[in-house]
Structure formats: C-alpha cells, structure tokens
C-alpha cells in the first residue's frame, strides 16, 4: 500500500511555474480567437499574460509549441473521460467507442471559439504528419480489448482500424469547424460514422445509443 512518502509533492516553485504556463497558454488561446493565429504575436501573448518575452520562451520555445499544447490538452480531456470505464471493463467495445466519439465531440464544442483557428494552424504547421497519432492509439487500445473479448472480428487489425477511426473523426471535425455548426451535428455525425464502421467489424450488435 502506498504511503504519503510515495506521493510526489509539488513545491511552491513548481506550482508557480505551472500557473504561469497555464496563464500564457490561456492568454494565447484568447488572442487566437480574437485575432487569429498568424496575426497574434508573441509580444502580444506575453503582454496579455503579464509576463516577459523571456518568460514566454522559457515555457514555449516556439509559438508553434502552443499548437502542440492545444493538441495535448484535447488528448488529456479525452483520456480523462474514458480512462475509468476503459479500466473497469464495465462497458462493451461498442459503448466504449461511442463514449470516445462523444468525448471528442464534447472537447471540440468546449473550445468552439478557437477550434477552427487552432485546427487550421495545426494542419498548416504540419502537426498531423509529425505528432504521434494519440487519438488513433486510444481507438486501437479499445479495439484490441474488443478483439480479446470477442466483440470485434479477430481478423481486424486494431492499429489499422484505430487509424481509420481517427481519419473519420478528423474528416468530421474539419467539416464541422469549417461550417461552425452546433454540437448536435458533430456528435450525431461521429456517432453515425462509428455505427457504420461497427456494423462491418463487430461480431455482435453494439450497445444501442440513446438518442
């Protein structure tokens, strides 16, 4: 059993560092939403966050690193939503995948004002080609569990299907961000896309979704 000495303690300096980093990041997203990514300068971000230019670079060596932070923030939000049901195995594979898609829709909607801007910057800076496909890995992890359980056809490659689901998700998000429609549409389209794919790979009917 873990004792109090096993739990890492964050000191005051580290807490202050985290607060400053969060303030810089939040200020940057606010400015990106107001002015656009390209039109916002590092000096403007530093001024909004009330830090020096040097402090900005201590946390984000390049402006583009804010895009990576945005993508990582979305990944953490998704994992926070699905880790518990994934760990307990309480839901079947179809339900877990639907939960994952719903979480992705919710994450996008939570940052609606900045999603289109950051998504465009993410693509323009080549991040889809250089970053690890974290969303695909989450999907693949769920599918691998489904194959072991017998929910998913054993001939299915979890990595391949995980990439396919990620590609489908990104396609829906690109269209949603471009037209800036409501959450019901992005959530509904992601759900419908997943249903189509599940019908092709599931060995038994996935858990129905309450509509």
Secondary structure per residue as TSV (DSSP state, phi and psi in degrees):
chain	resnum	aa	ss	phi	psi
A	1	X	-	360.0	138.0
A	2	X	-	-70.6	142.6
A	3	X	-	-107.4	173.3
A	4	X	G	-62.1	-26.6
A	5	X	G	-74.7	-15.9
A	6	X	G	-83.1	-14.8
A	7	X	S	-90.9	120.8
A	8	X	-	-64.6	135.9
A	9	X	-	-104.1	127.8
A	10	X	-	-89.0	122.2
A	11	X	-	-77.1	171.5
A	12	X	H	-60.9	-41.0
A	13	X	H	-61.9	-42.3
A	14	X	H	-68.3	-38.8
A	15	X	H	-62.5	-41.8
A	16	X	H	-64.0	-40.6
A	17	X	H	-61.9	-42.3
A	18	X	H	-65.8	-38.4
A	19	X	H	-65.6	-41.8
A	20	X	H	-64.8	-44.0
A	21	X	H	-60.3	-43.8
A	22	X	H	-64.2	-37.7
A	23	X	H	-67.2	-40.6
A	24	X	H	-62.6	-45.8
A	25	X	H	-63.3	-46.4
A	26	X	H	-63.5	-41.8
A	27	X	H	-62.8	-40.1
A	28	X	H	-62.9	-45.6
A	29	X	H	-63.1	-38.9
A	30	X	H	-60.5	-46.0
A	31	X	H	-68.7	-38.3
A	32	X	H	-61.0	-40.9
A	33	X	H	-66.7	-33.9
A	34	X	H	-79.3	-41.2
A	35	X	H	-120.2	-15.2
A	36	X	-	98.1	158.0
A	37	X	T	-68.3	-51.4
A	38	X	T	-64.9	-33.9
A	39	X	T	-80.4	-10.9
A	40	X	-	-92.1	129.8
A	41	X	-	-98.0	161.6
A	42	X	H	-63.3	-38.6
A	43	X	H	-60.8	-39.3
A	44	X	H	-66.5	-39.0
A	45	X	H	-65.2	-45.2
A	46	X	H	-61.3	-41.3
A	47	X	H	-65.0	-43.6
A	48	X	H	-63.6	-37.9
A	49	X	H	-82.2	-7.3
A	50	X	T	61.4	47.8
A	51	X	-	-133.1	165.7
A	52	X	-	-79.4	163.8
A	53	X	H	-60.7	-38.6
A	54	X	H	-63.7	-38.6
A	55	X	H	-64.2	-39.3
A	56	X	H	-56.0	-49.0
A	57	X	H	-68.7	-24.8
A	58	X	H	-63.9	-30.9
A	59	X	H	-98.5	-35.4
A	60	X	-	-134.5	94.4
A	61	X	S	-56.5	-26.2
A	62	X	S	-135.5	152.5
A	63	X	T	-58.5	-35.8
A	64	X	T	-63.0	-21.6
A	65	X	H	-66.3	-20.5
A	66	X	H	-67.1	-30.9
A	67	X	H	-68.2	-43.3
A	68	X	H	-61.4	-40.3
A	69	X	H	-62.8	-40.0
A	70	X	H	-62.0	-45.4
A	71	X	H	-64.4	-39.8
A	72	X	H	-68.0	-36.5
A	73	X	H	-62.0	-41.0
A	74	X	H	-66.2	-39.5
A	75	X	H	-64.1	-43.4
A	76	X	H	-62.5	-40.9
A	77	X	H	-62.9	-39.6
A	78	X	H	-66.1	-46.9
A	79	X	H	-63.8	-37.4
A	80	X	H	-60.4	-32.7
A	81	X	H	-76.3	-33.9
A	82	X	H	-109.7	-10.9
A	83	X	H	-59.8	-43.8
A	84	X	H	-65.3	-52.6
A	85	X	H	-64.3	-30.2
A	86	X	H	-69.2	-38.9
A	87	X	H	-72.8	-35.8
A	88	X	H	-81.0	-21.5
A	89	X	T	68.7	23.7
A	90	X	-	-73.5	-25.8
A	91	X	S	-106.6	151.4
A	92	X	-	-76.6	174.4
A	93	X	H	-62.2	-43.4
A	94	X	H	-59.7	-43.4
A	95	X	H	-65.1	-39.7
A	96	X	H	-64.2	-41.9
A	97	X	H	-67.1	-38.4
A	98	X	H	-65.4	-39.0
A	99	X	H	-61.8	-40.3
A	100	X	H	-64.0	-46.9
A	101	X	H	-63.6	-41.5
A	102	X	H	-63.4	-37.4
A	103	X	H	-64.7	-40.2
A	104	X	H	-64.0	-40.6
A	105	X	H	-63.1	-41.8
A	106	X	H	-66.4	-40.2
A	107	X	H	-61.9	-42.9
A	108	X	H	-63.3	-43.5
A	109	X	H	-66.9	-33.9
A	110	X	H	-63.6	-26.6
A	111	X	T	-116.5	36.7
A	112	X	H	-53.1	-41.9
A	113	X	H	-65.5	-23.4
A	114	X	H	-116.9	-9.4
A	115	X	H	-58.8	-48.1
A	116	X	H	-60.4	-42.9
A	117	X	H	-64.8	-46.9
A	118	X	H	-71.2	-35.3
A	119	X	H	-64.1	-42.5
A	120	X	H	-63.3	-44.2
A	121	X	H	-64.7	-38.7
A	122	X	H	-58.9	-42.5
A	123	X	H	-73.7	-45.0
A	124	X	H	-62.3	-32.2
A	125	X	T	-88.6	6.4
A	126	X	T	76.1	16.1
A	127	X	H	-61.0	-36.5
A	128	X	H	-59.3	-23.8
A	129	X	H	-90.1	-23.0
A	130	X	H	-108.0	-25.5
A	131	X	S	-83.3	152.3
A	132	X	-	-64.7	136.8
A	133	X	-	-76.5	74.4
A	134	X	H	-61.2	-40.8
A	135	X	H	-63.0	-41.7
A	136	X	H	-62.6	-36.5
A	137	X	H	-67.3	-37.1
A	138	X	H	-64.3	-46.1
A	139	X	H	-59.4	-46.3
A	140	X	H	-61.9	-37.0
A	141	X	H	-62.4	-43.6
A	142	X	H	-65.8	-42.3
A	143	X	H	-66.4	-38.8
A	144	X	H	-60.6	-40.6
A	145	X	H	-62.8	-41.6
A	146	X	H	-63.2	-37.0
A	147	X	H	-64.7	-43.4
A	148	X	H	-64.0	-37.2
A	149	X	H	-74.0	-23.1
A	150	X	T	95.2	5.7
A	151	X	S	-73.9	-31.7
A	152	X	B	-114.5	140.4
A	153	X	-	-51.0	129.7
A	154	X	T	-65.1	-16.3
A	155	X	T	-80.0	-9.5
A	156	X	S	-77.2	133.5
A	157	X	-	-86.3	114.2
A	158	X	H	-56.9	-39.4
A	159	X	H	-66.2	-44.0
A	160	X	H	-63.0	-45.7
A	161	X	H	-69.2	-34.5
A	162	X	H	-61.4	-42.4
A	163	X	H	-65.8	-38.7
A	164	X	H	-62.6	-44.1
A	165	X	H	-65.5	-39.3
A	166	X	H	-63.0	-43.8
A	167	X	H	-61.6	-41.6
A	168	X	H	-63.9	-42.6
A	169	X	H	-60.4	-47.8
A	170	X	H	-62.6	-38.0
A	171	X	H	-60.8	-43.8
A	172	X	H	-64.8	-43.7
A	173	X	H	-65.7	-39.5
A	174	X	H	-59.6	-44.1
A	175	X	H	-67.8	-41.2
A	176	X	H	-63.8	-45.5
A	177	X	H	-64.4	-36.4
A	178	X	H	-67.8	-38.2
A	179	X	H	-99.9	-8.6
A	180	X	T	46.0	60.7
A	181	X	-	-93.7	-170.1
A	182	X	-	-87.1	170.9
A	183	X	H	-64.8	-35.2
A	184	X	H	-57.8	-35.6
A	185	X	H	-72.2	-45.8
A	186	X	H	-66.4	-42.1
A	187	X	H	-64.8	-41.9
A	188	X	H	-67.4	-40.3
A	189	X	H	-68.5	-40.8
A	190	X	H	-61.8	-41.1
A	191	X	H	-62.9	-43.9
A	192	X	H	-67.3	-39.8
A	193	X	H	-61.7	-44.0
A	194	X	H	-63.8	-40.6
A	195	X	H	-59.4	-42.5
A	196	X	H	-61.3	-45.4
A	197	X	H	-67.4	-42.1
A	198	X	H	-61.7	-35.5
A	199	X	H	-62.0	-24.2
A	200	X	H	-87.9	-19.8
A	201	X	H	-122.3	-16.8
A	202	X	B	-76.3	146.0
A	203	X	S	-91.1	-15.4
A	204	X	S	-149.6	164.6
A	205	X	-	-60.4	130.7
A	206	X	-	-70.7	157.9
A	207	X	-	-56.7	127.7
A	208	X	-	-63.3	148.6
A	209	X	-	-99.4	134.1
A	210	X	-	-74.7	123.2
A	211	X	-	-105.7	360.0
